[in-house]
C-alpha cells in the first residue's frame, strides 16, 4: 500500500501538536519550503566558446534578478552559481557533477552540443533539467539521449534554411560552401544550407572544407580553398564557421580580392572579430537579433540595455538574449508544473507553443527540444558597419 507524504505529514503534525512543539515544526517546514532554488552554470568564460557563453550567462543573471524581484518561482528565491569550464568538456563534467551534488534544479551548459555533452549527461543521469542557452543543434535533446536537455537557441534546420532562402532570393543562384569541419554545428549548417538551396533550384559549385584548432584558429592556411572559390565564381559563398578560424577564412577570401557576397549563421555573429577583416562589406549573418542599435523588438532592446548597464559594454553578439530566455523558460515550466523536478519540468516544456520569451516565440515537442520555426534576424555589414535587414522565419526548415 502506498501512503502519501501529505498523509504522513498530517499525522506528524498532529503528534507534534500534542507535545506542544507544533510552532517549531511549522517554522522548520516553512524554512525548507523557502530554501532558494539553485541554478548551476557550467559555462565558458575562457576558451573559444567564451564570446558566446559569457554574454548569455550575463543575461541569465539579469533574468534571475528580475525573477526574484517579482517573487521568485512559486514563492522561492533563485540563486545562480557559475564556474568557468574553460571550454573543456571534462572540466564541464566535473563542474556539473558538483552542482548536482549541491542540489541544483537546473544546469546551464555551454552553447555547443559537442562541448557540453558530458556536462549535459550528468544532468540527464541525475534527473536534473539541462538548458544550453544558444545551441543550434537538434543534438540538444532526445536525438542525443537527452530527454531533459533543451536549447533556447534556434536550430540549424531553421537557421540554415533562412540562410539558403535569403541567399537564393537576394544574392545568387549558385553557391560555394566554405565548410568548417571542426564541430557538428558548422558541418550540419552547410549540409542543411546545400539541401535547401538545391531544393529552391540553386546549384552548389563546390564544397571547400577546412578546420580549426581547439584554440580557435585555422589549423592550416586556406589558400587552395580560396583559389577554388575564385574559380567557381559563384553568386554567393556560404561560410559555415565561427571565429577565430572563421574570421581568418573570411579575411583570406577578401584578401584574395573576392568580393562575392558571403552569408553565415549565428557562429559568425558579432563585431568582436571585425579587426580580422577591415572594412568588411557584403557579409550577411542570420542570427538571433541585432546588437547594433536598430533591433525592432522591445524585449531585445530591454535586455540589451540591461546588459550594458550591468557590464558597461555593448553586447558583442546577439546570442546573449537566449540566456535570459533560458531562465524565463525554466521559471515558466516550474510555475506550470508546481515543481522543480526534472521530469515534471520537461513535461511542461514539451508543451511550449510560441511562448513569448526574450529570444522570440519558442516551441518544443517531446522529440524536438530546440526551436526551428522562430524568426531570425538577417544582418548586413557594409564598410564595417552592420545593420538589420529584416526578421524572417524559414519557409521550410531543413533537417
Secondary structure, DSSP 8 states (H G I E B T S, - for coil): ----HHHHHHHHHHHHHHHT-HHHHHHHHHHHHT--EEEEEEE-SSSTTHHHHHHHHHHHHHHHHHHHHTT-BTTB-EEEEEEE-TT-HHHHHHHHHHHHHTT-SEEEE-S-HHHHHHHHHHHHHHT-EEEETT--STTTTGGGT-TTEEESSB-HHHHHHHHHHHHHHHT-SEEEEEEE-SSHHHHHHHHHHHHHHHHTT-EEEEEEEE-B-TTSSBSS--HHHHHHHHHHT-SEEEEE--TTHHHHHHHHHHHTT---EEEE-GGG-SSTTGGGSTT--SEEEEES---SS----HHHHHHHHHHHHHHSS--SSGGGHHHHHHHHHHHHHHHHHTS--HHHHHHHHTT--SEEETTEEE--BTTB-SBSSS-EEEEEEETTEEEEEEEE--SS---
